[in-house]
């Protein structure tokens, strides 16, 4: 009987110990928390990129809505104003020769990510109102440092939706 009591006492002490339980819990929960952190950081970068592109289109539309040559009958002046607005959207300056784009993958020469500038004319009765519409089409967001697709070997790391920020402003002059 005394041997049986000793065995149950030893087994009871061994089963009742909780020395490594917090380490095991951390090993189970840590990958999930890490994945949540990484995904929230990437989602923040995605929203930041979209907001930056939307503000850039607003700057281009504001430039065209206050420019005197924006509705010129001379096609060279009109083309120069449109190019200046596209450059303002892409790099923040009227000429992008020595400047980097505000967002990676955006350029005036890249046909995949076009910066479209259009003049909209709306006639209501006797009143003709002109609007400038500046929009970015087919911009694909590229994940940054926390690109899980490249870590696991998947080649396609772009999102399936294209960002299309745009701004329409009334021509003021």
N, C-alpha and C positions, 0 to 999 in steps of 0.2 A: 503494500500500500504506500509506503513511503517513497518508493521508486516512482510509482505512478504519479504521486503528487509532485515530485520533483520535475518529471517530464512535462506535466501540464503547466507547472509554474514557469518553466523555461520557455515552452512554446507560447504561453500567454504573454510573457515579456517580449518575445521576438515579434509576435504578431501585433502587439499594441504599440510598437515604436513608430514614430512619424518623422524620423530624421530627414529623409530625402523626399518627402512628399511635395514640398514647395518647389524643388528642382524639377520634379516630374511634371508638375502643373505648369511651370514656366516653359518647359520643353514642348508641351502640347499647345499652349496659348500663344507663344511668341511668334510662330509663323503667321498665324491669323492676324495678329496685331500689326506685324510688319507689312503684310499685304494690304491691310486697311490704310496704313500710313502712306504707302507708296501710291495707292490708287487715289487717295485724297490729294496728294501732291501733284499728280498728273492731271487730275480734274481742275485743280487750281491753275496750272499752266495752260490748260485748254481754255478756260475762261479768260485768263489774262491775254492770250493770243487773240481771241475773238474780240475782246474789248479794244485792244490796240488796233486791230484792223478796222473796227467800226469808227474809232476816233480818227483814223487816217482818212477814211472816206468822207468824214465830216469836214476835215480840213480842206480836202480837194474840192468839195462842193461849195464851201464857204469862199474859197478863192475864186471859183468861177462865178458865183452869184454876185460878187462885187467887182469883177474885172470889166473894164470898158470894152476891151477887144473880144470878149467872150461871145458876143453875138454879131461880130463884124461880118460884113458881106465878102470881105477878102478871105479866100480860103486858106492862104498862108498864115494870116494872123490867127484865124480860128484853129488851125492845126497846131500852131505854136502854143496857144492857150491850153488846148487839150493835153498836149505833151507835158506842159508845165504842171497841170493838175495831176496827171498820172505820176509824174516824178515826185510831187508833193506827197502823194499817197504811198509811194514805194519807199522813199528814203527821207522824206521830210524837207527836201530842198527842191528848188525849181529845176536843178540840173543834177543828175545822179552819177556823173562821171567818176568822181573821186569819193563817193559816199557809199556806205553799206546800207542795205535795206533794213527797215525797222523790224521786220520779221524774216527769219530764214525761209528761203524758197520763194520769195516774192520779188518779181522784177518786171520791168516794163517790156523787156524783150522776150520773156517766156510766154509763149502762146497758151500754155496749160493754165497759168494763173493770170488771166487777163484782168486789167483794170479798165473797165468800160466806162466811158464818159458819153452821155447822150443828152441832147437838148430836147425837152418835152414842151410842146406848145399846146395849150388848152384854150379853146375859144368858147366862151359862154356869152351868147348874145352878141354884143358889140365889143366886149372886153376880151382881149387876148393876153393870157398870162403865160409866161415862160418859166420853166423849171429846169434846173440842172440835176441830173441823176448820175451819181458816181457810185459804182459798185465793183466789188471784187468777186470774180466767179471762179469756181473750181479750185479753191485753195484747200489742199489736204494737210491736215495737222500731222506733224511728225513728232512722236513721243521723244522726250529728252533723255536725261540720265537714267531714269527709272523705266527704261524700255524692257518690259518683260518678254516681249516677243523675240527680241534678239538674244535674250538670256536662255530661252528654252529652245532656240533653233528655228523658230518660225520665220520665214522670209518676209511675209507680208505684215508689216507693222503699222500700216496706216489705217485710220478709221474709215468706215464705209460711207460716212456722210461728208459732204463738201461744205465748207464754210462759205457763206455768201453774204457778207455784210454789205450794206449799201445805205446811202443817204440821198435824199431828194430835198433840194432847197430852191426857193423861189429866186428868180433873177431880180435883183434889186434896182438896177439902173435902167 
